[in-house]
Amino acid sequence: MKKSAKKADGKPIWKDTSRPIDERARDLVSRMTLEEKVSQLVDDAPEVKRLGVPEYHWWNECLHGVARAGRATVFPQAIGLAATWDAALVRRVASAIGDEARAKYNVAVRAGKRAQYWGLTFWTPNINIFRDPRWGRGQETYGEDPYLTGTLGAAFVRGLQGNGKVMKAAACAKHYAVHSGPEKDRHNFNAVVSPKDLWETYLPAFKMLVDAGVEAVMGAYNRTLGEPCCASKFLLVDILRGKWGFNGHVVSDCGAIDDIHEHHKFTKTPEESVALAISRGCDLNCGLTYSHGVAAVRQGLLSEADLDKALFHVLRTRFRLGLFDPPARDPFRRLSLKVVDSPAHRKLAREAATKSIVLLKNNGVLPLSKKIRQVNVLGPGAKSAEFLWGNYHGLSSRFVTILDAVVDKVGLTTTVDYREGFLLDRTNDDGPFWGTRDTRKADAVVAVLGITPHFENEEGDAVLSDNFGDRLDIGLPKNQVEFLRQLSAETKKSGRPLVVVLSGGSALAIPEVHELADAVLFMWYPGEEGGNAVADILFGDAVPSGRLPVTFPQSVDDLPPFEDYRMEGRTYKYAAKEPLYPFGFGLSYTRFEYSALKLSKKAVKSGEPLRAEVTARNAGKVAAEEVVQLYIADVAASVRVPRCELKRFQRVRVAAGKSKKVAFEITPEMMALVDDAGERRIEPGEFRVTIGGSSPGTRSIALGAAKPATTTFRVA
């Protein structure tokens, strides 16, 4: 770094807001001693009193609302946001989260509080590919598809960070890379993947977020192709900074630098781990290992130039957030706690929850009439906020449960009878069950079943998991299945409809539920307004429009081994077995039809785009939103390719009995395959284009999805 300088008026360059941020950051680095530099490279960075640099805590969370810092709007869990297939909505949600973050930060700083979870650098979003439903942290992701994940993740980044001269809050793409369980092995496993799977599946979403301007990238705990991710020349130097031109900072997952010597045995000492990680581009340490940085420099393991580069990247983020500017220059200073969990944000949370709910089955019993004489609601999930939260959540001023919302929806003229039905934590019991016989008097029965973050979560956070937060079985707990069997037997005797509402953050293998219930709604972990969203759909005030961001298999036996990171046999692209519910699937209260799929050209030269247009007709009696999905398949490829790939999607609203033309541009990039060497290229030959309301396949049509429109084109 250059020698520190001052303006003519004696003010240090780093305090001069008229200077470029990079120049200011370099100047501040140049003024610090070795010990001060090292102190700033951990998540809990202390004050540098001599220079007037305040303390700062880098670790903050906002996966679906500002988390772990008191009151905040709790939006649907990330996997639920993914089920909306609505990038514009996700961006609005993230912008609202950013507003609340700034408001809370303003209050904290004025009170002299600069503690963990009250800062502006958020370790969100999690864009790992949800390759296996057993992974307990899959609920934090946007599903199994790289394009959907990257599109929604980029929207979240843009909403959270804003587009002004001062960044509203800093987002972080995590966990880079090839990280998706098992949780019990995350500190020591080596993810071995082919170049094809790496570049086709595991890296595209990260590239999309880098292109969107994400401020930070978090390195994963594991090794990938032999190198610890937080000290990987291949991932951090060659790809992230080199090939992609990333212009932010890199942070380690918490404790991951310790793992380099303690679990991966890649180095022998903390000093060696610090030197390796910093020299290869991990700028910030969540943990304390970087406190050995002074020793690493003095032992000749780490150059001070590499240390300065890391500190420059880290401080530049603080400058971009305006944290070293006078308060008068802060465009977000006006934000107060009035914005936190405000009526506008609660309304947005309800909209997001409503759009996230997926209707998996309906034999005509939904929607229910609000004039119904009696509705019986069963299951502990009906009255528990635990079924609404998801992990990494904040604390709302009010969580609306399903039971509360149903009571509010039907009013005083309808009897609502509630029974808990079974005990959630007695998963392997055959009972006792109660409330099933009482349903004989009901005109409709709503059972709220499913799992909670006690069953699936991060390492050590799922008290009902036998596998460090992961699931060994992906079905419903045994007691819930048996309860449903008894309940179904009673409702069949009385001829009353049985509606099952399911919670969960991942795919469930639930063939029994599909068989026994008249209608099935999947609500994920829908957040503070989840109860109202479910009631809106149950009683027809909203039309379901959520779509699955993951494939629901028939059984855990249909999955490859959890520890195998090859994509063969996984997700809608490569699964060998027919799913229970396909990727992209979701029913409506109306019926859509697809027709008149036209391409602007039937043959193109390599590198030439074309246009696709399809007509989506609402053939039912209610206005509704449809998620129009475009898939492309390379019919005659020379290497193994997906059976189809999601390339674009649009959420459109169509009035009853009306049609809407939906157009997509098919770019050359969308025609490219990834070969065995990991290179993208376009091969000549035939390509199939499918546009519809689900991923292509006979199963979605059998379940009631619209028949898609299909055509082909050739690349010369």
TAJO-V224009 format. One record per residue. N is the residue number from 1. SS is DSSP state (A for helix, B for strand, O for the rest). PHI is phi in radians with two decimals (* if undefined). D_CENTER is the distance of its C-alpha to the mean C-alpha in Angstrom with 1 decimal. Layout:
n:ss:phi:d_center
N:SS:PHI:D_CENTER
N:SS:PHI:D_CENTER
//
This chain:
n:ss:phi:d_center
1:O:*:38.6
2:O:-1.24:41.4
3:O:-1.07:43.7
4:O:-1.07:42.7
5:O:-2.37:44.2
6:B:-2.31:45.2
7:O:-1.22:45.9
8:O:-1.05:49.5
9:O:-1.47:49.0
10:O:1.56:47.9
11:O:-1.32:44.3
12:B:-1.06:41.9
13:A:-0.97:39.9
14:A:-1.17:36.6
15:A:-1.66:37.5
16:O:-1.56:38.6
17:O:-1.21:35.9
18:O:-1.44:37.8
19:O:-1.47:37.0
20:O:-1.05:34.0
21:A:-1.05:31.1
22:A:-1.02:31.6
23:A:-1.14:35.2
24:A:-1.12:34.6
25:A:-1.13:32.2
26:A:-1.12:34.7
27:A:-1.12:37.4
28:A:-1.14:35.8
29:A:-1.01:35.1
30:A:-1.14:38.8
31:O:-1.58:40.0
32:O:-1.62:38.4
33:O:-1.34:40.1
34:A:-0.99:38.7
35:A:-1.12:37.9
36:A:-1.16:36.2
37:A:-1.04:34.1
38:A:-1.09:32.9
39:A:-1.10:32.2
40:O:-1.56:29.7
41:O:-1.81:27.5
42:B:-2.05:26.0
43:O:-1.10:23.2
44:B:-1.76:26.0
45:B:-1.38:28.2
46:O:-1.36:31.6
47:O:-1.17:33.9
48:B:-1.83:36.2
49:O:-1.08:38.9
50:O:-1.02:41.4
51:O:-1.78:39.4
52:O:1.39:37.9
53:B:-1.63:34.3
54:O:-1.28:32.5
55:O:-1.14:30.3
56:B:-2.64:26.6
57:B:-1.89:23.7
58:O:-1.37:20.8
59:O:-1.50:18.4
60:B:-2.49:16.4
61:B:-2.26:13.0
62:O:-2.71:11.2
63:O:-0.94:7.6
64:O:-2.52:8.7
65:O:2.34:12.2
66:O:-1.03:14.7
67:B:-1.93:14.8
68:O:1.11:17.9
69:O:-2.38:20.3
70:O:1.42:21.9
71:B:-1.19:21.5
72:O:-2.90:18.5
73:O:-1.25:17.0
74:O:-1.80:14.4
75:O:-1.47:12.0
76:O:-1.00:10.2
77:O:-0.94:7.5
78:A:-0.92:3.8
79:A:-1.15:5.1
80:A:-1.24:8.0
81:A:-1.05:7.1
82:A:-1.09:6.4
83:A:-1.21:9.7
84:O:-1.30:11.4
85:O:0.83:11.5
86:O:-2.36:12.7
87:A:-1.12:12.0
88:A:-1.12:14.8
89:A:-1.15:13.6
90:A:-1.05:10.2
91:A:-1.14:12.7
92:A:-1.12:15.0
93:A:-1.06:12.6
94:A:-1.11:11.9
95:A:-1.12:15.6
96:A:-1.11:16.5
97:A:-1.08:14.6
98:A:-1.08:16.5
99:A:-1.08:19.7
100:A:-1.15:19.4
101:A:-1.07:18.8
102:A:-1.11:21.9
103:A:-1.09:23.9
104:A:-1.19:23.3
105:A:-1.11:24.0
106:A:-1.00:27.2
107:A:-1.16:28.5
108:A:-1.10:27.8
109:A:-1.13:29.6
110:A:-1.08:32.5
111:O:-1.57:32.8
112:O:1.32:32.8
113:O:-1.78:29.6
114:O:-2.19:27.5
115:O:-1.61:25.8
116:O:-0.96:22.4
117:O:1.34:19.6
118:O:-2.08:21.8
119:O:-1.70:21.2
120:O:-2.18:19.4
121:B:-1.84:17.5
122:B:-1.85:14.0
123:O:-1.55:12.1
124:O:-2.63:8.7
125:O:-1.72:6.2
126:B:-1.54:5.5
127:O:-1.98:6.0
128:O:-1.11:8.2
129:O:-1.39:9.3
130:O:-1.38:9.3
131:O:-1.37:13.0
132:O:-2.54:14.5
133:O:-1.18:14.0
134:O:-1.30:16.0
135:O:-1.20:13.5
136:O:-1.19:13.0
137:O:-1.68:9.8
138:A:-1.03:8.1
139:A:-1.05:7.0
140:A:-1.41:4.8
141:O:-1.76:2.9
142:O:-1.81:3.5
143:O:1.84:6.8
144:O:-1.69:10.1
145:O:-1.83:11.2
146:A:-1.09:11.5
147:A:-1.22:12.5
148:A:-1.07:10.0
149:A:-1.05:7.2
150:A:-1.15:9.7
151:A:-1.13:10.8
152:A:-1.28:7.9
153:A:-1.09:7.1
154:A:-1.13:10.9
155:A:-1.10:11.3
156:A:-1.10:9.4
157:A:-1.03:11.6
158:A:-1.12:14.6
159:A:-1.21:14.3
160:A:-1.22:14.0
161:A:-1.42:16.7
162:O:1.30:18.9
163:O:-2.28:21.6
164:O:-1.60:24.7
165:O:-1.16:27.0
166:O:-1.85:25.4
167:O:-1.23:21.7
168:O:-1.19:20.3
169:O:-2.70:17.8
170:B:-1.72:16.5
171:O:-1.65:12.9
172:B:-2.50:12.2
173:B:-1.50:10.5
174:B:-2.40:10.3
175:B:-1.90:11.8
176:B:-1.52:14.3
177:O:-2.63:15.1
178:O:1.00:15.3
179:O:-2.28:13.8
180:O:-2.85:12.6
181:O:1.57:15.4
182:O:-1.19:17.9
183:A:-1.11:17.5
184:A:-1.14:21.3
185:A:-1.93:21.8
186:O:-1.15:19.2
187:O:-1.50:21.9
188:O:-2.42:24.3
189:O:-1.38:23.0
190:B:-1.98:23.6
191:B:-1.39:21.1
192:O:-1.74:23.7
193:O:-2.33:22.5
194:O:-1.32:24.5
195:A:-0.96:24.5
196:A:-1.11:23.5
197:A:-1.14:20.4
198:A:-1.05:19.4
199:A:-1.48:19.9
200:A:-1.54:18.9
201:A:-2.08:15.6
202:A:-1.48:14.5
203:O:-1.79:15.3
204:A:-0.97:14.9
205:A:-1.13:11.3
206:A:-1.10:12.7
207:A:-1.08:15.8
208:A:-1.11:14.2
209:A:-1.31:12.8
210:A:-1.08:16.2
211:A:-1.11:17.9
212:O:-1.41:16.0
213:O:1.54:17.6
214:O:-1.00:15.0
215:O:-1.40:17.3
216:B:-2.42:16.2
217:B:-2.29:15.0
218:B:-1.78:14.9
219:B:-1.33:16.9
220:O:-1.43:16.1
221:O:-1.21:18.7
222:O:-1.30:19.9
223:B:-1.60:22.3
224:B:-2.22:21.6
225:O:0.92:24.8
226:O:1.66:26.9
227:B:-1.78:25.8
228:B:-1.02:23.8
229:A:-1.05:20.6
230:A:-1.46:21.6
231:A:-2.53:25.0
232:O:-1.71:24.5
233:A:-1.06:26.8
234:A:-1.08:25.3
235:A:-1.36:21.7
236:A:-1.54:22.5
237:A:-1.56:25.9
238:A:-1.20:26.3
239:A:-1.64:22.9
240:A:-1.11:20.9
241:A:-1.44:24.0
242:A:-1.42:26.4
243:A:-1.15:25.1
244:O:-1.69:22.2
245:O:1.21:24.0
246:O:-1.01:21.3
247:O:-2.17:22.8
248:O:-2.09:20.9
249:B:-2.10:21.0
250:B:-1.94:19.7
251:B:-2.13:19.0
252:B:-1.42:19.3
253:O:-1.16:17.2
254:O:-1.29:19.4
255:O:1.57:22.6
256:A:-1.18:21.7
257:A:-1.23:24.9
258:A:-1.03:26.9
259:A:-1.05:25.6
260:A:-1.03:27.2
261:A:-1.76:30.6
262:A:-1.42:30.2
263:O:-2.04:28.2
264:O:-1.33:27.9
265:O:0.99:31.6
266:O:-1.41:31.0
267:O:-2.25:33.1
268:O:-1.86:35.7
269:O:-2.35:35.4
270:A:-1.03:33.0
271:A:-1.09:34.9
272:A:-1.16:34.3
273:A:-1.13:30.5
274:A:-1.06:30.4
275:A:-1.08:32.5
276:A:-1.14:30.5
277:A:-1.12:27.1
278:A:-1.18:28.4
279:A:-1.16:30.5
280:O:-1.72:27.7
281:O:1.91:25.4
282:O:-1.57:23.4
283:O:-1.42:24.5
284:B:-2.26:23.3
285:B:-1.90:23.4
286:O:-1.40:21.5
287:O:2.41:24.5
288:O:-2.09:28.3
289:A:-1.09:29.1
290:A:-1.17:29.5
291:A:-1.11:32.4
292:A:-1.46:34.4
293:A:-1.11:34.1
294:A:-1.08:37.6
295:A:-1.12:39.0
296:A:-1.09:37.2
297:A:-1.18:38.8
298:A:-1.22:42.2
299:O:-1.48:42.1
300:O:1.37:41.6
301:O:-1.47:38.3
302:O:-2.30:36.3
303:O:-1.44:37.7
304:A:-1.19:37.5
305:A:-1.14:36.5
306:A:-1.17:33.2
307:A:-1.08:32.7
308:A:-1.10:33.4
309:A:-1.11:30.9
310:A:-1.09:28.1
311:A:-1.15:29.3
312:A:-1.04:29.6
313:A:-1.06:25.9
314:A:-1.19:25.0
315:A:-1.15:27.5
316:A:-1.02:26.7
317:A:-1.08:23.3
318:A:-1.13:25.3
319:A:-1.15:27.7
320:A:-1.09:25.0
321:O:-1.43:23.9
322:O:1.32:27.6
323:O:-1.30:28.0
324:O:-1.91:31.4
325:O:-1.71:32.7
326:O:-1.07:35.1
327:A:-0.93:33.6
328:A:-1.13:35.4
329:A:-1.62:33.2
330:O:-1.51:29.9
331:O:-1.26:28.6
332:O:-1.86:26.3
333:O:-1.12:29.1
334:O:-1.24:29.9
335:O:-1.20:26.6
336:O:-2.07:27.6
337:A:-1.15:26.3
338:A:-1.10:27.2
339:A:-1.39:23.9
340:O:-1.29:22.0
341:O:0.93:21.1
342:O:-1.27:23.5
343:A:-0.95:24.5
344:A:-1.15:22.7
345:A:-1.29:19.4
346:A:-1.12:20.0
347:A:-1.09:20.8
348:A:-1.15:17.6
349:A:-1.10:15.7
350:A:-1.20:18.0
351:A:-1.08:17.4
352:A:-1.12:13.6
353:A:-1.11:14.2
354:A:-1.09:17.0
355:A:-1.27:15.3
356:A:-1.50:12.5
357:O:-1.25:15.3
358:B:-1.90:16.5
359:B:-1.50:20.2
360:B:-1.63:20.9
361:B:-2.69:24.7
362:B:-2.81:27.4
363:O:-1.58:31.1
364:O:1.90:32.0
365:O:-1.40:31.9
366:O:-1.79:29.1
367:O:-1.39:29.2
368:O:-1.39:31.5
369:O:-1.43:34.3
370:O:-1.26:34.3
371:O:-1.66:38.0
372:O:-1.00:37.5
373:O:-1.26:40.1
374:B:-2.59:38.1
375:B:-2.19:34.6
376:B:-1.76:33.8
377:B:-1.99:30.4
378:B:-2.28:29.8
379:O:1.83:27.4
380:A:-1.08:26.2
381:A:-1.18:22.8
382:A:-1.24:24.8
383:O:-2.10:25.9
384:O:-2.01:23.3
385:O:-1.21:20.6
386:A:-1.00:19.2
387:A:-1.38:17.8
388:A:-1.81:15.9
389:A:-1.18:14.4
390:O:1.33:11.6
391:O:-1.50:11.7
392:O:0.89:11.7
393:O:-1.91:13.2
394:O:-1.63:16.1
395:B:-2.10:19.3
396:O:-1.33:20.1
397:O:-1.22:23.8
398:O:-2.82:23.6
399:O:-1.66:21.3
400:O:-1.57:22.7
401:O:-1.36:23.0
402:A:-1.12:23.7
403:A:-1.08:27.3
404:A:-1.03:27.9
405:A:-1.20:26.4
406:A:-1.13:28.6
407:A:-1.06:31.6
408:A:-1.15:31.1
409:A:-1.23:30.5
410:A:-1.55:33.7
411:O:1.39:36.0
412:O:-1.41:39.2
413:O:-1.49:40.8
414:O:-1.97:38.4
415:B:-1.44:38.5
416:B:-1.97:35.2
417:B:-1.86:35.8
418:B:-2.12:33.3
419:B:-2.37:33.5
420:O:-1.15:31.0
421:O:1.54:32.0
422:O:-2.80:31.0
423:O:-1.71:29.9
424:O:-1.08:26.2
425:O:-1.49:27.0
426:O:-1.72:29.8
427:O:-1.19:27.7
428:O:-1.77:30.6
429:O:-1.40:33.3
430:O:-1.70:35.1
431:O:2.61:35.5
432:O:-1.32:36.8
433:O:-2.07:35.5
434:O:-2.53:36.7
435:O:1.72:36.5
436:O:-1.23:36.6
437:A:-1.24:40.3
438:A:-1.17:39.9
439:A:-1.29:37.9
440:A:-1.09:41.2
441:A:-1.54:41.9
442:O:-1.44:38.6
443:O:-1.57:38.0
444:B:-2.76:34.4
445:B:-2.18:32.2
446:B:-2.05:28.6
447:B:-1.89:27.1
448:B:-1.82:23.9
449:B:-2.11:22.8
450:B:2.19:19.8
451:O:-2.11:18.2
452:O:-2.25:16.8
453:O:-1.09:15.2
454:O:-1.23:18.8
455:O:-1.66:18.4
456:O:-2.43:15.1
457:O:-3.06:13.8
458:O:-1.25:14.3
459:O:-0.76:17.8
460:O:1.47:20.4
461:O:-1.77:18.4
462:O:-1.96:18.8
463:O:-1.22:22.5
464:O:-1.80:22.8
465:O:-1.64:21.4
466:O:-1.63:24.2
467:B:-2.48:22.1
468:O:1.05:20.6
469:O:1.82:17.5
470:B:-1.49:17.2
471:O:-1.91:18.9
472:O:-1.40:22.1
473:O:-2.13:22.3
474:O:-1.92:19.6
475:O:-1.51:22.0
476:O:-1.19:22.7
477:O:-0.94:24.8
478:A:-0.97:28.5
479:A:-1.17:29.7
480:A:-1.24:27.4
481:A:-1.12:28.5
482:A:-1.17:32.1
483:A:-1.04:31.7
484:A:-1.13:30.4
485:A:-1.06:33.3
486:A:-1.14:35.8
487:A:-1.12:34.2
488:A:-1.09:34.3
489:A:-1.06:37.9
490:A:-1.22:38.9
491:A:-1.21:37.2
492:A:-1.20:38.8
493:A:-1.09:42.2
494:A:-1.56:41.8
495:O:1.27:40.2
496:O:-1.66:37.5
497:B:-1.25:33.9
498:B:-2.02:31.2
499:B:-1.90:27.7
500:B:-1.90:24.9
501:B:-1.88:21.7
502:B:-1.95:19.1
503:B:-1.86:16.4
504:O:2.70:13.8
505:O:-1.94:10.3
506:O:-2.72:11.4
507:O:-1.16:14.2
508:O:-2.02:17.6
509:O:-1.49:20.9
510:O:-2.27:22.9
511:A:-1.05:25.9
512:A:-1.13:28.0
513:A:-1.12:26.0
514:A:-1.06:26.2
515:A:-1.30:29.9
516:A:-1.52:30.9
517:O:-1.62:29.0
518:O:-1.46:30.1
519:B:-2.59:26.7
520:B:-2.32:23.2
521:B:-2.00:20.2
522:B:-1.90:16.7
523:B:-1.85:15.2
524:B:1.03:12.2
525:O:-1.98:12.2
526:O:-1.48:13.1
527:O:1.50:14.1
528:O:-1.13:17.5
529:O:-1.78:18.7
530:A:-1.04:17.5
531:A:-1.08:21.2
532:A:-1.12:22.3
533:A:-1.11:19.8
534:A:-1.10:20.9
535:A:-1.12:24.5
536:A:-1.00:24.3
537:A:-1.36:23.4
538:A:-0.98:25.8
539:O:-1.88:28.6
540:O:1.42:28.0
541:O:-1.36:27.2
542:O:-2.49:24.0
543:O:-1.77:23.5
544:O:-1.06:20.5
545:O:-2.51:18.4
546:O:-1.21:15.0
547:O:-2.30:14.3
548:O:-1.20:12.9
549:O:-1.59:10.0
550:O:-2.44:11.6
551:O:-1.44:15.3
552:B:-1.72:17.2
553:O:-1.32:20.1
554:O:-1.23:23.5
555:O:-2.77:23.8
556:A:-1.09:22.6
557:A:-1.19:25.7
558:A:-1.45:24.2
559:O:-1.76:21.8
560:O:-1.16:23.0
561:O:-0.99:23.3
562:O:-1.04:20.2
563:O:-1.39:21.6
564:O:-1.59:22.1
565:O:-1.60:19.7
566:O:-1.21:21.5
567:O:-1.49:19.7
568:O:-1.01:22.9
569:O:1.46:22.5
570:O:-1.99:18.7
571:A:0.99:16.4
572:A:-1.09:18.0
573:A:-1.29:19.4
574:A:-2.28:21.6
575:O:-1.04:21.8
576:O:-1.55:25.5
577:O:-1.79:25.5
578:O:-1.19:25.2
579:O:-1.38:22.1
580:O:-1.28:22.4
581:B:-2.30:19.9
582:O:-1.36:18.8
583:O:-0.99:15.6
584:O:1.47:15.6
585:O:-1.44:18.1
586:O:3.10:18.7
587:B:-1.61:22.1
588:O:-2.40:23.7
589:O:-1.56:26.8
590:O:-2.23:28.3
591:O:-2.25:28.9
592:B:-1.80:28.0
593:B:-2.25:30.1
594:B:-1.97:29.5
595:B:-2.71:32.6
596:B:0.93:34.3
597:B:-1.28:31.9
598:B:-2.19:33.6
599:B:-1.90:33.1
600:O:-1.17:34.9
601:O:-2.52:36.3
602:O:-1.70:36.8
603:B:-2.58:37.3
604:B:-2.33:36.0
605:O:-1.44:36.9
606:O:-1.00:34.4
607:O:1.62:32.3
608:O:-1.82:33.1
609:O:-1.47:30.6
610:B:-2.60:31.2
611:B:-2.04:30.1
612:B:-2.04:29.0
613:B:-2.38:29.7
614:B:-2.35:29.4
615:B:-1.81:30.6
616:B:-1.88:28.4
617:B:-1.93:30.7
618:B:-1.51:30.1
619:O:-1.58:32.8
620:O:-1.77:32.4
621:O:-1.95:33.6
622:O:-2.28:30.7
623:O:-1.17:28.6
624:B:-2.74:25.0
625:B:-1.75:21.9
626:B:-2.17:21.2
627:B:-1.72:18.4
628:B:-1.49:20.6
629:B:-2.04:19.3
630:B:-1.92:21.2
631:B:-2.10:21.5
632:B:-2.19:23.9
633:B:-2.21:25.8
634:B:-1.48:28.2
635:O:-1.25:31.1
636:O:-2.25:33.4
637:O:-1.35:31.6
638:O:-1.53:33.4
639:O:-2.23:30.5
640:O:-1.08:28.0
641:O:-2.29:25.4
642:O:-1.03:22.7
643:O:-1.12:24.4
644:O:-2.90:22.3
645:B:-2.40:19.4
646:B:-1.14:17.2
647:B:-2.04:18.5
648:B:-2.68:18.1
649:B:-2.72:17.4
650:B:-2.44:18.7
651:B:-1.68:18.4
652:B:-2.23:22.1
653:B:-1.87:24.3
654:B:-2.27:27.6
655:O:-1.21:30.5
656:O:-1.02:32.3
657:O:1.32:34.7
658:O:-1.85:33.5
659:B:-2.18:32.0
660:B:-2.45:29.8
661:B:-1.50:29.9
662:B:-2.10:26.6
663:B:-2.06:26.9
664:B:-2.35:24.9
665:B:-1.63:26.1
666:B:-1.70:26.0
667:O:-1.51:26.1
668:A:-1.00:27.6
669:A:-1.04:24.4
670:A:-1.25:23.1
671:A:-1.62:26.2
672:O:-1.36:25.8
673:B:-1.79:25.4
674:B:-1.87:24.6
675:O:-1.49:27.8
676:O:-1.16:28.5
677:O:-1.56:28.9
678:O:1.51:25.5
679:O:-1.61:27.1
680:B:-1.58:26.1
681:B:-2.73:29.0
682:O:-1.82:30.2
683:O:-1.75:32.8
684:O:-1.18:35.4
685:B:2.41:35.4
686:B:-1.64:34.0
687:B:-2.21:30.4
688:B:-1.83:29.3
689:B:-1.92:27.3
690:B:-2.21:25.8
691:B:-2.18:24.5
692:B:-2.94:23.7
693:O:-1.78:21.4
694:O:-2.83:19.8
695:O:-1.17:19.8
696:O:-1.10:23.5
697:O:2.62:25.5
698:A:-1.27:28.1
699:A:-1.11:25.9
700:A:-1.12:24.0
701:A:-1.19:27.4
702:A:-1.10:28.9
703:O:-1.44:26.3
704:O:2.03:27.3
705:O:-1.26:25.1
706:O:-1.15:27.1
707:O:-1.21:28.8
708:O:-1.33:27.3
709:B:-1.70:29.5
710:B:-2.38:30.1
711:B:-2.71:32.3
712:B:-2.34:32.9
713:B:-2.52:33.8
714:B:-2.12:35.4
715:B:-1.88:34.9
716:O:-1.35:38.3
//
